[in-house]
Amino acid sequence: MKYLLIHLSGAMDSSLLKSLEHVLTDRETSPHTIIVNFEGVSLFSENCHQKFQEIFSNPSPYLKIGFSGMKDDIKASLPWIGSLNVRWFVDLEVARNFYEKSLANDSKKESPYPRISEYFRKGENFYVYCPACSVKLRIRSIGNHACPACSTKFYFKPDLKTEGEDMQTKYEMLSLD
């Protein structure tokens, strides 16, 4: 799971919304937790209401999206905002804490599939072998996976403590102006 923190600032207009949509589209094929921070947004343009609703009403199932820091006067001017398929947080710190605790709880759950524990690592990628057909697979995240060659399902969770890494969450920061 990768984390992305997006700080928005200025007026939420069509160009800012297009940039935000591009960022989400680039990441919708792999699991991401995305927090969109609206603290710097001063105005929400009326010409982007419909597009904003389209983007956040039905996001990719790989994306966990949360909004933080939206000013009450802006939120009040958007009566449809409560129907979006996102979580709402008062501020950025509350959002971060929620998702970090969620990740810790998810990693404690046991999977019904066999666990792969042998792997080797290159950068951010992990390489494992399918337990059924021994095909070499590149894995980028912890969790349930399926082999594309034989459709065997398995669970992957590396023991990063043995590699000497700490288990703290690393956020990728992005600011859209």
SVG drawing of the C-alpha trace seen along z (x, -y; Angstrom):
<svg xmlns="http://www.w3.org/2000/svg" viewBox="-27 -32 46 58">
<polyline fill="none" stroke="black" stroke-width="0.4" points="0.0,0.0 1.4,-3.4 0.4,-6.6 -0.1,-9.9 -0.8,-13.2 -2.1,-15.9 -2.2,-19.6 -4.5,-21.7 -4.2,-25.5 -5.9,-28.4 -9.2,-28.2 -10.6,-24.8 -11.2,-25.5 -11.1,-23.3 -7.3,-23.3 -6.7,-22.3 -9.4,-19.6 -7.8,-18.3 -4.4,-18.0 -6.1,-16.2 -7.9,-13.8 -4.6,-13.1 -2.9,-12.2 -5.7,-9.9 -5.9,-8.2 -2.1,-7.5 -2.6,-5.6 -5.9,-3.8 -4.4,-0.5 -2.5,0.3 -3.5,-0.1 -3.1,-3.6 -4.3,-5.5 -4.8,-9.1 -5.5,-12.1 -6.6,-15.3 -6.0,-18.3 -8.3,-21.2 -6.9,-23.6 -5.4,-25.9 -8.5,-26.0 -10.2,-29.4 -12.9,-29.0 -14.7,-26.2 -15.7,-27.2 -19.2,-26.3 -18.1,-25.1 -16.3,-22.1 -19.1,-20.8 -20.2,-18.1 -16.8,-16.8 -15.8,-16.7 -18.8,-14.6 -18.0,-12.2 -14.4,-11.7 -15.2,-11.0 -18.7,-9.3 -17.2,-6.1 -13.4,-6.0 -11.3,-2.9 -11.6,-0.1 -7.8,-0.2 -8.0,-3.7 -8.9,-4.6 -9.6,-8.4 -10.0,-10.8 -10.7,-14.5 -9.3,-16.8 -9.4,-20.4 -12.3,-21.6 -13.6,-25.0 -17.1,-25.0 -18.3,-27.8 -17.0,-25.9 -18.5,-22.6 -21.9,-24.4 -22.0,-25.7 -21.7,-22.1 -25.0,-20.4 -24.0,-17.2 -20.7,-16.8 -22.0,-14.3 -22.9,-11.8 -19.3,-11.2 -17.6,-7.9 -14.8,-9.3 -14.1,-9.6 -14.2,-13.1 -11.7,-14.2 -11.5,-17.5 -7.8,-17.9 -4.8,-16.3 -3.5,-14.8 -6.8,-12.9 -6.8,-11.5 -3.2,-10.3 -3.8,-8.7 -7.0,-6.9 -5.2,-5.4 -2.1,-4.4 -4.2,-2.6 -6.2,-1.0 -3.1,0.3 -1.8,1.7 -5.2,3.5 -5.2,4.8 -1.8,6.3 -2.8,8.2 -5.6,10.1 -4.9,13.5 -5.6,14.4 -7.3,17.7 -4.6,18.2 -1.2,19.7 1.5,17.3 4.6,16.7 7.5,15.9 10.5,16.4 11.3,13.4 14.1,11.2 13.9,7.5 15.1,4.9 14.2,1.3 10.5,1.1 9.7,4.3 9.5,7.8 10.1,10.9 8.4,14.1 7.7,17.5 4.2,18.8 3.6,21.6 1.8,23.7 3.7,23.1 6.9,21.5 6.6,18.5 8.6,15.5 6.3,12.6 6.9,9.0 4.9,7.8 4.6,4.2 2.4,4.5 1.4,6.6 -1.8,8.6 -3.6,11.2 -2.4,11.8 -3.1,14.2 -0.7,15.7 -1.4,14.5 -0.2,17.8 -2.2,20.3 -4.6,18.1 -3.4,19.6 -4.1,17.2 -1.6,16.5 -0.8,14.0 2.4,12.0 3.7,10.2 7.5,9.8 9.2,9.7 10.8,6.3 12.2,6.3 14.7,8.9 15.9,6.5 16.6,3.8 13.9,1.4 11.5,-0.3 7.7,0.1 6.8,-3.6 4.6,-4.8 6.3,-6.8 4.1,-9.4 4.7,-10.7 4.0,-14.5 2.4,-16.3 1.1,-19.8 -1.2,-21.0 -1.5,-24.7"/>
</svg>
